[in-house]
Amino acid sequence: MFERKLLRNLDLRILVLALLFTLVGVAVINSATATFPGGSTPYVHRQLLASVIGVVVMVVFAVIDYSDFQRWAKLFYVGHLILLAAVLLVGTETRGATRWLQVGILPIPQPSELAKISLIIALAAFLSQREKTQWDWFDITKGFLYIIPSVVLVLLQPDLGTSIIFFALAVGMMYVAGVGGGRLLALGALGFGALSAALYAHLNMGLKIPLHEHQVQRLTSFLQPDVDPLGTGYQLIQSVIAIGSGRLWGKGLFAGTQNLLRFIPDKHTDFIYSVVGEELGFVGASLLVIVFVFFMWMCLSIAMRARDRYGALLVIGVVSMWASTFFINAGMTVGIMPVTGLPLPFISYGGSALITNFAALGLVLNVGMRRQKILF
Amino acid sequence: MRDLHEIYEDPGFINRKLQKTKWYLLLVFLLLILRLGQLQLAMGAYYEGLADGNRVRLVNVNALRGQIFDREGRVIATNRPAFSVSFVYMDPEQANQSIALLAEILDMEAEVIHARIQSHWNRLYQPVTIVRDVGPQIHSRLEEQRAELPGVIVEALPVRDYPYGSAAAHILGYVHQISERQLMSPAFFGYKGDSTVGQDGIESIYEHYLAGTDGGKQVEVDVRGRYRQTLGHIPSSPGYDLQLTLDMDFQVEVERMLSGHIEYLRTRETDPLPTVRAGSVVVLDVNDGSVLALANYPSYDPNEFASGISDQRLAELNAKRAFVNRSIAGTYAPGSIFKMVTALAALQEGKTTIHERIEDKGQHWLVPSLHCWRAGGHGMVDLERSLVVSCNVYYYEMGRRLGLDAIAHYGAQLGLAGKTGIDLPGEASGLLPTNEWKEQAFAQGIVAEREVLLAEHMLAGMGQGFSAFTPLQMAVYTATIANGGTLYQPYLLQRIVDGQELMEPREPEVLAQLEVEPEFLEVVQRGMLGVTMPGGTSSSTFAATPFDVAGKTGTAENPHGAAHAWFVGYAPYDEPSIAVAVLVEQGRSGGGAAAPLARDIMEWYFQQR
């Protein structure tokens, strides 16, 4: 089943880059958690352990021929919906949101993370059924209807961030599958307009919307952090101060005052980019962005050489997921995106997300190894 | 294979799209880098100034809690300037040094202070209140040793003040630091761990009017924690003031009379009643249901809570059950003061007439164990006389003729079928028994049999058996008889005051209208008048009262001790304005222990008002 010669096609560059991101993440986590009551060691150990598990999972996802995933797509689709529903029914609650499943003493990785991979695998199969290159509105509607159950289930947790990622990866995949950019842009503008109008009406006219009060605050406070300087606005102000104070070269690892004084909330998870910005400066923070874009660029190059439509769609799904997560997370820490609670891919502390990202990387490598033999 | 074939027809399509995607990615992430450049390069020095060596700190600006006035505008709850001590954690060394000295000055355990700070771990580097309302000596010591106390802040933080001391304590409630449970509940969304919130009474039920909205200041401080400048400021908005229906002078007087009377009963020369320890008085305006006075004995002083109370003192007050608002939370068998309900029910249901006379030989002919309170009985008794002399046999008979459900039907119209809905927390609903209630009680194992026994119907007719009500319910019921049958919801909040603006006063709320012929109600009112007239059960008590009083005495059997003493009444008889309910726990006799207090209260009120 697995031919050794496939290894010749293995794109080592992106694997090395992914491991590099993980190591940078571990270094920053080490610094960010240094002042925690138990010290940074447990965090570093757990992150390293998760990356080892991640690499194993990645190998699994790379070795199985991805056309098998295509055949199992329905299974992935139904499976992830069941898992997401199970979280709502029997999940454990942390900080007001139900995101974990527990079996005995073993917590299963966050189902919403597993759901991202499953949705990419399933949606790619769904979209590759339609060979047309011109999509009408009916096709677009069907594409979005396909992801709506997943979006609703994660919104109920409530996990606004993941539902946005679901939309982002669907948009990226549908764009490549054939939907015109203009139409997607129009849809995006419409969605953004509707959300803004709903938030405006909620805040000014008391319209009922299916969001929790803290989500509304998070979504709006980045526009005017002064409005809520005691709550979410405070996190944003502190994050911006931390990044800004890093200046060109940064204060160096373990030397960020904002970091060490614990001014930054959730700084090893959601706000890790603030620590990067403070301690590694403009050079480090923008280099990270540039290398990450380069990394995604290479993944897209793999997609362009994919042997079939399904493979290309898998890769664009993964890249859309990474791009949107990275941009929303980093954008949040510099105050240009709302606070939604998403981790920085490969960098933030958190095993579920790290393992998921390695699994996604496995899919990309998979497509890359089995690229088309005839070159045009 | 068909798939592959079709795709190969236009292999360039997907690649063109992927190539475009690459450029879009580059464009979007360029935005991020531009923003980084703006923050770190263009404005870097500014942010460095904020972060490095300087600190940004959040300071909560507490909203001033609304005041509470009585119906005449007298201030009964306000805020008094005071100093509180807060602490800002900076590093372990600073904390250990400061806290050791602080504990010594405040005479507290260092561990307690550490624990308080630990509990605010998520808001580190923000001031945590350690003690409120410190005295001038402590304040000056803290000022003197300021240099050795880095992180210790003395803030002007007003504390709640009740100028009338313990008066109306059960009505006003008190304020105290928010509890863990409250902090978790959605009703207190946005409150902080060291917030002070209303914990009982008006302070609690109108918390969201009184609290106002806290503001905040974002201030820049230097490395030593000294104020440099304010970066952002949200002003706090003070809470609304409340005006209550209470007449505070009257309230104070009623409380004084209640405690004096109980003390007198305990210690009087002839026939002292040492088991008398508690009592309750409710005075309502019969024409709108507003509460003029509501008093309980024993009580407590809410000022003790404003600046913290010791556990020992708390236990002592708890042992006396001083926090129980007996007027609304204590339920007692009504005994004879319930007889008007039965009388009205029997007349309206046609079970008797105004003129029917029943012979009372001292016990009921069907159930001889049911006695009249007077040995030998009252002889031939009609309805009016049955109230005047409080004949039990008459009401056993009416109970037998009516049954629980018919009595309860009229009880409900008089406000006895559940909570009155007064704007105070912790009201008890009382118990107006019905056949259905007994069935449920049987299902829950509270009573031994499903059916209502004959004797139970009969006992219900005279307010014994299962029946139990709060003093407030008894006052509401008396007021309804007094005003001709309109059941008003009792209330305390007259109006909300927004700064200088008086908002519309509250409209009295009519809960029900008594469906009884006016002549029947009149006969019952005449019977109540007869109670205070020569020949009535409390004629001697009211002999010298300069106005006519309609009333009813009650002596309710109490399985836990001596009988409870009741009196309900209203005055003046011709044009009623107030209704009074008096309960003296274990007072043995309504006429002896409760009626004199009701008389004193009524006389004071009509003399002064």
Interface residues (C-beta under 8 A of the other chain):
Chain A: S128 E131 T133 G172 Y175 V176 G178 G181 E213 D226 P229 L230 Y234 I237 Q238 V240 I241 A242 I243 G244 S245 G246 R247 L248 T257 Q258 L261 R262 F263 G277 E278 G281 F282 A285 S286 V289 I290 F292 V293 M296 W297 L300 A303 M304 D308 R309 A312 I316 V319 A323 F327 A330 G331 V334 G335 I336 F376
Chain B: D3 L4 E6 I7 D10 P11 G12 F13 I14 N15 K17 L18 Q19 K20 T21 K22 L25 L26 V28 F29 L31 L32 I33 R35 L36 G37 L39 Q40 L41 M43 G44 A45 Y46 Y47 E48 L50 A51 D52 R55 V56 L58 N60 L124 Y125 F189 G216 Q218 G232 I234
